[in-house]
Amino acid sequence: MSSTTLLNMAPGLRAVAASAPSSKAAPRSLDDRLGATLRRFGEGLSPRALRRALADLQAVVDPRLSEVEAGRRAADLAQWYGTLDADSRRDVWLLMSERFASDAKKIEAARAHFDAAVEGADAGHAEVRLRRALVSPRARLLQRFAVAEPGLRFLVDLRAELLPHLKGDARLLALEAELEHLFATWFDVAFLDLRRISWDSPASLIEKLIRYEAVHDIRSWADVKNRLDSDRRCYGFFHPRMPGEPLIFVEVALVDHISDGITPLLDEAAAVGDLSRATTAIFYSISNTQTGLRGVSFGDSLIKRVVETLSEEFPKLKVFATLSPIPGFRSWLGKHAGGLIDGLDDKRRAELARALNVEKPGASDLMNAAEQALALDAKSPVRQFMLKAAARYLGRELPDGQPADPVARFHLGNGARVERLNWAGDPSAKGLKQSFGLMVNYLYDLKRLDKHRALLAQGRVPASREVDSLRS
């Protein structure tokens, strides 16, 4: 039966599921359900619909079909999938994951041949045989879903929907891994277009900026217009098969100094900057837009391409830096404040005690005072303690050899260095919740990116003298 027939059957199938009697029996395996007659309570597709769905999926990978016809059938299946409820969609994932795996016997035979042929005259043929055996029918299935115009969008959305279920169902891991592997190739930066997004871009694209902005929420059309003004730039990576959908975008302010706070950059009433005096590009927001592309990295390439583009347009630009949040700092400080206080010398501990108005400072005293971070003056021992703690968090916390903070991990991994901590850099409710308002500048010194990566690989976080002095 075709997927169009399944599409028409879907409402009736759901009605049968709703009326099925309750059962406390253990969930049945996919094989058991495919061989059964009746559906149990809590299952998605009926056994009959499950068998028909499997037949339609198998038809998509039929080697006798042309790519065009296979793509058409896949498109019909994608349309049918869109009508299903959550349980039924999960059944489709299971079919893709379990029934389109590589042939284990072929892999075993090819591996034995390869092992025996290593360094021999037949080594090349043995490797080709092993590679072919490892390519699963599942990969072919997914490739044919991508043939039709909306197919790539369908697969990205499917993975986004699938990801939250992986911990609870290991049977889905193979499908997710196959999708990630294919996406790493299909969304390689060599196949992406860098495009500027401006106020003259289509309204539908600007609306997506508003929807996907993940760092500093866009509050209004006036807000987004300010971010796209003549002294600003916004660039995104686009895939040719998803032309109206930015995969990731970065917002840049062109200024004459390294910015220490986000408020002036987001001030809609501020005068437009003089581009003739701009010497510094501040990357103040980078947002991934597609949950389904998690694990596919193109943020570092985006920054490099934007730096190249800006350098061509504005030869006077010499400094490329970020103004970044520190999203993990509050949580980290809450866990480590006590130990950091215990590590203070007697003088500093006494100063902190007086500032907190307690005899012996503790973690709870410090965290309570930190809630009023914006009111602390520059000489406050609490403020100095928090700055040192932030420098330590960014510069010394390296679980598994990588920076603990996700934003630090991204920029430092790209070869940037920790340049400066900015007190009250983000006084918004979100900024206070993440890091008591602290922000950080990461500097992209184009001549030292490789050196900084090498330092990080050695477990040393590259930082300016100012930040180094705080870490001591």
FENRA-V256094 format. One record per backbone hydrogen bond with DSSP energy under -0.5 kcal/mol. NH is the residue of the N-H (numbers start at 1). CO is the residue of the C=O. E is the energy in kcal/mol with one decimal. If there is no record, write none. Layout:
# FENRA-V256094
nh->NH co->CO e->E
nh->NH co->CO e->E
This chain:
# FENRA-V256094
nh->6 co->2 e->-1.7
nh->7 co->3 e->-2.3
nh->8 co->4 e->-1.8
nh->9 co->5 e->-1.8
nh->10 co->6 e->-1.4
nh->12 co->9 e->-0.5
nh->13 co->9 e->-2.3
nh->14 co->10 e->-2.3
nh->15 co->11 e->-1.8
nh->16 co->12 e->-2.1
nh->17 co->13 e->-2.1
nh->18 co->14 e->-2.1
nh->19 co->15 e->-1.4
nh->20 co->16 e->-0.7
nh->20 co->17 e->-0.8
nh->33 co->29 e->-2.1
nh->34 co->30 e->-2.5
nh->35 co->31 e->-1.4
nh->36 co->33 e->-0.9
nh->41 co->21 e->-0.7
nh->43 co->40 e->-1.9
nh->50 co->46 e->-2.8
nh->51 co->47 e->-2.3
nh->52 co->48 e->-2.0
nh->53 co->49 e->-2.6
nh->54 co->50 e->-2.3
nh->55 co->51 e->-2.2
nh->56 co->52 e->-2.3
nh->57 co->53 e->-2.4
nh->58 co->54 e->-2.7
nh->59 co->55 e->-1.8
nh->60 co->56 e->-1.2
nh->61 co->57 e->-0.9
nh->61 co->58 e->-0.5
nh->62 co->59 e->-1.1
nh->65 co->62 e->-1.9
nh->70 co->66 e->-2.7
nh->71 co->67 e->-2.4
nh->72 co->68 e->-2.0
nh->73 co->69 e->-2.3
nh->74 co->70 e->-2.4
nh->75 co->71 e->-2.3
nh->76 co->72 e->-2.0
nh->77 co->73 e->-2.2
nh->78 co->74 e->-2.5
nh->79 co->75 e->-2.1
nh->80 co->76 e->-2.3
nh->81 co->77 e->-2.9
nh->82 co->78 e->-1.6
nh->83 co->80 e->-1.9
nh->84 co->81 e->-1.6
nh->89 co->85 e->-2.2
nh->90 co->86 e->-2.0
nh->91 co->87 e->-1.4
nh->92 co->88 e->-1.6
nh->93 co->89 e->-2.1
nh->94 co->90 e->-2.3
nh->95 co->91 e->-2.3
nh->96 co->92 e->-2.4
nh->97 co->93 e->-2.7
nh->98 co->94 e->-3.1
nh->99 co->94 e->-0.5
nh->99 co->95 e->-1.9
nh->101 co->98 e->-0.5
nh->104 co->102 e->-0.7
nh->107 co->103 e->-2.2
nh->108 co->104 e->-2.5
nh->109 co->105 e->-2.4
nh->110 co->106 e->-2.5
nh->111 co->107 e->-2.8
nh->112 co->108 e->-2.1
nh->113 co->109 e->-2.2
nh->114 co->110 e->-2.4
nh->115 co->111 e->-2.9
nh->116 co->112 e->-2.0
nh->117 co->113 e->-1.4
nh->118 co->114 e->-0.9
nh->120 co->117 e->-2.8
nh->123 co->120 e->-1.5
nh->126 co->122 e->-2.3
nh->127 co->123 e->-2.3
nh->128 co->124 e->-2.1
nh->129 co->125 e->-2.4
nh->130 co->126 e->-2.2
nh->131 co->127 e->-2.8
nh->132 co->128 e->-2.3
nh->133 co->129 e->-2.0
nh->134 co->130 e->-1.8
nh->135 co->131 e->-0.8
nh->135 co->132 e->-0.6
nh->136 co->134 e->-0.6
nh->138 co->100 e->-2.0
nh->139 co->136 e->-0.8
nh->140 co->136 e->-1.2
nh->141 co->137 e->-2.5
nh->142 co->138 e->-2.5
nh->143 co->139 e->-2.3
nh->144 co->140 e->-1.9
nh->145 co->141 e->-1.4
nh->146 co->142 e->-1.3
nh->147 co->144 e->-0.9
nh->148 co->144 e->-0.5
nh->151 co->148 e->-1.7
nh->152 co->148 e->-0.5
nh->154 co->150 e->-2.2
nh->155 co->151 e->-2.1
nh->156 co->152 e->-2.3
nh->157 co->153 e->-2.3
nh->158 co->154 e->-2.3
nh->159 co->155 e->-2.3
nh->160 co->156 e->-1.9
nh->161 co->157 e->-2.0
nh->162 co->158 e->-1.9
nh->163 co->159 e->-2.4
nh->164 co->160 e->-0.5
nh->165 co->162 e->-2.2
nh->166 co->163 e->-1.6
nh->169 co->165 e->-0.9
nh->169 co->166 e->-0.7
nh->172 co->169 e->-1.7
nh->173 co->170 e->-1.4
nh->176 co->172 e->-2.1
nh->177 co->173 e->-2.8
nh->178 co->174 e->-2.1
nh->179 co->175 e->-2.3
nh->180 co->176 e->-2.5
nh->181 co->177 e->-2.3
nh->182 co->178 e->-2.4
nh->183 co->179 e->-2.9
nh->184 co->180 e->-2.1
nh->185 co->181 e->-0.9
nh->185 co->182 e->-0.7
nh->186 co->182 e->-3.0
nh->187 co->183 e->-2.9
nh->188 co->185 e->-1.4
nh->191 co->188 e->-2.6
nh->192 co->189 e->-1.3
nh->193 co->238 e->-3.2
nh->195 co->193 e->-0.6
nh->195 co->236 e->-2.6
nh->197 co->234 e->-3.4
nh->198 co->196 e->-0.6
nh->199 co->228 e->-0.7
nh->201 co->198 e->-1.8
nh->205 co->202 e->-0.8
nh->206 co->202 e->-1.9
nh->207 co->203 e->-2.5
nh->208 co->204 e->-1.0
nh->209 co->205 e->-1.4
nh->210 co->206 e->-1.8
nh->211 co->207 e->-2.1
nh->212 co->208 e->-2.8
nh->213 co->209 e->-1.9
nh->217 co->215 e->-0.5
nh->219 co->217 e->-0.6
nh->224 co->220 e->-2.1
nh->225 co->221 e->-2.2
nh->226 co->222 e->-2.0
nh->227 co->223 e->-1.7
nh->228 co->224 e->-0.8
nh->228 co->225 e->-0.7
nh->229 co->226 e->-1.2
nh->232 co->229 e->-1.8
nh->233 co->252 e->-2.2
nh->235 co->250 e->-2.0
nh->236 co->195 e->-2.5
nh->237 co->248 e->-2.0
nh->238 co->193 e->-2.4
nh->239 co->242 e->-0.6
nh->240 co->191 e->-0.7
nh->242 co->239 e->-2.1
nh->243 co->240 e->-0.5
nh->245 co->242 e->-1.9
nh->246 co->244 e->-0.5
nh->247 co->237 e->-3.0
nh->248 co->237 e->-0.7
nh->249 co->287 e->-1.9
nh->250 co->235 e->-2.5
nh->251 co->285 e->-2.7
nh->252 co->233 e->-3.1
nh->253 co->282 e->-2.4
nh->254 co->231 e->-2.4
nh->255 co->253 e->-0.7
nh->255 co->280 e->-2.6
nh->259 co->257 e->-0.6
nh->262 co->425 e->-2.9
nh->263 co->425 e->-0.6
nh->266 co->262 e->-1.6
nh->267 co->263 e->-0.5
nh->267 co->264 e->-0.7
nh->268 co->266 e->-0.8
nh->270 co->267 e->-1.2
nh->275 co->273 e->-0.8
nh->277 co->274 e->-1.7
nh->278 co->275 e->-0.9
nh->279 co->255 e->-1.9
nh->280 co->255 e->-2.7
nh->281 co->319 e->-2.8
nh->282 co->253 e->-2.9
nh->282 co->280 e->-0.6
nh->283 co->281 e->-0.6
nh->283 co->321 e->-2.9
nh->284 co->251 e->-1.8
nh->284 co->282 e->-0.9
nh->285 co->251 e->-1.0
nh->287 co->249 e->-2.5
nh->289 co->247 e->-2.3
nh->290 co->247 e->-0.7
nh->291 co->289 e->-0.7
nh->293 co->290 e->-1.8
nh->294 co->291 e->-1.7
nh->296 co->293 e->-2.4
nh->297 co->295 e->-0.7
nh->298 co->296 e->-0.5
nh->302 co->298 e->-1.8
nh->303 co->299 e->-2.0
nh->304 co->300 e->-2.0
nh->305 co->301 e->-2.6
nh->306 co->302 e->-2.5
nh->307 co->303 e->-2.7
nh->308 co->304 e->-2.2
nh->309 co->305 e->-2.4
nh->310 co->306 e->-3.0
nh->311 co->307 e->-2.4
nh->312 co->308 e->-1.6
nh->313 co->309 e->-1.8
nh->314 co->310 e->-3.4
nh->317 co->314 e->-2.0
nh->318 co->279 e->-2.7
nh->319 co->279 e->-2.1
nh->321 co->281 e->-2.5
nh->322 co->442 e->-2.2
nh->323 co->283 e->-1.9
nh->324 co->440 e->-3.3
nh->326 co->438 e->-0.5
nh->329 co->326 e->-1.8
nh->330 co->434 e->-2.5
nh->332 co->328 e->-2.1
nh->333 co->329 e->-3.1
nh->334 co->330 e->-2.3
nh->335 co->331 e->-1.2
nh->336 co->332 e->-1.6
nh->337 co->333 e->-2.1
nh->340 co->336 e->-2.3
nh->341 co->337 e->-2.5
nh->342 co->338 e->-2.2
nh->343 co->339 e->-1.2
nh->344 co->341 e->-1.6
nh->349 co->345 e->-2.4
nh->350 co->346 e->-2.1
nh->351 co->347 e->-2.2
nh->352 co->348 e->-2.3
nh->353 co->349 e->-2.2
nh->354 co->350 e->-2.3
nh->355 co->351 e->-2.1
nh->356 co->352 e->-2.0
nh->357 co->353 e->-0.8
nh->357 co->354 e->-0.5
nh->358 co->353 e->-2.3
nh->366 co->362 e->-2.1
nh->367 co->363 e->-2.6
nh->368 co->364 e->-2.2
nh->369 co->365 e->-2.0
nh->370 co->366 e->-2.1
nh->371 co->367 e->-0.8
nh->371 co->368 e->-0.7
nh->372 co->369 e->-1.8
nh->373 co->370 e->-1.7
nh->375 co->372 e->-1.7
nh->376 co->373 e->-1.5
nh->380 co->377 e->-1.6
nh->384 co->380 e->-2.5
nh->385 co->381 e->-2.3
nh->386 co->382 e->-2.4
nh->387 co->383 e->-2.3
nh->388 co->384 e->-2.2
nh->389 co->385 e->-2.3
nh->390 co->386 e->-2.5
nh->391 co->387 e->-2.4
nh->392 co->388 e->-2.2
nh->393 co->389 e->-2.7
nh->394 co->390 e->-2.5
nh->395 co->391 e->-2.0
nh->396 co->392 e->-2.8
nh->397 co->392 e->-1.0
nh->397 co->393 e->-0.6
nh->398 co->396 e->-1.1
nh->401 co->398 e->-2.0
nh->402 co->399 e->-1.9
nh->404 co->397 e->-1.8
nh->409 co->405 e->-2.6
nh->410 co->406 e->-1.6
nh->411 co->407 e->-2.3
nh->412 co->408 e->-2.8
nh->413 co->409 e->-1.3
nh->414 co->410 e->-0.9
nh->415 co->412 e->-1.3
nh->416 co->411 e->-2.2
nh->417 co->443 e->-1.8
nh->418 co->462 e->-2.4
nh->419 co->417 e->-0.7
nh->419 co->441 e->-2.8
nh->420 co->441 e->-1.2
nh->422 co->439 e->-3.1
nh->423 co->421 e->-0.6
nh->425 co->422 e->-1.5
nh->425 co->437 e->-0.8
nh->426 co->437 e->-2.4
nh->432 co->428 e->-2.6
nh->433 co->429 e->-2.0
nh->434 co->430 e->-2.1
nh->435 co->431 e->-2.5
nh->436 co->432 e->-1.7
nh->437 co->431 e->-2.0
nh->438 co->435 e->-2.0
nh->439 co->422 e->-1.8
nh->440 co->324 e->-2.4
nh->441 co->420 e->-2.7
nh->442 co->440 e->-0.5
nh->443 co->417 e->-2.4
nh->444 co->320 e->-3.1
nh->445 co->443 e->-1.0
nh->446 co->444 e->-1.0
nh->448 co->445 e->-2.3
nh->452 co->448 e->-2.5
nh->453 co->449 e->-2.1
nh->454 co->450 e->-2.2
nh->455 co->451 e->-2.1
nh->456 co->452 e->-2.3
nh->457 co->453 e->-2.2
nh->458 co->454 e->-1.0
nh->458 co->455 e->-0.6
nh->459 co->456 e->-1.9
nh->460 co->455 e->-2.4
nh->461 co->395 e->-0.6
nh->462 co->460 e->-0.6
nh->464 co->418 e->-2.6
nh->468 co->464 e->-2.6
nh->469 co->465 e->-2.4
nh->470 co->466 e->-1.0
nh->471 co->467 e->-1.6
nh->472 co->468 e->-1.0
